[in-house]
């Protein structure tokens, strides 16, 4: 799922951009607060599969 790097998602009310693959975790950036957040890969991938995380295509297209 390295195709996620550079994409933006909404999860748990946060807009996050996936910055890099950091082993077992993804390094992400909260777009609003500019904070770095690390997500366990399986947690993020399961949230996407279950519809708990939604890709924001408008922000991805502006880059």
C-alpha positions, -999 to +999 in steps of 0.1 A: +000+000+000+029+024-007+005+041-031-010+058+000+021+081+004+011+116-006-026+110-003-049+129+021-076+112+042-102+122+069-100+098+099-114+104+133-123+140+124-087+148+113-075+156+078-042+138+075-016+135+047+005+104+045+041+116+044+062+084+045+064+047+052+081+043+086+084+005+089+053-008+107+038+027+107+029+055+084+042+090+092+013+114+086+008+151+090-024+166+105-032+193+079-049+216+104-023+216+132+008+206+111+016+180+138+032+147+129+012+116+138+022+080+134-004+054+124+000+017+126-003+005+090-028-022+098-050+003+117-051+028+089-055+002+062-084-014+081-101+020+086-099+026+049-113-008+041-142-004+066-150+031+054-139+048+086-113+068+067-121+086+035-098+099+009-100+136+001-094+139-036-098+177-038-068+183-017-048+156-035-055+172-069-043+207-058-008+195-052 
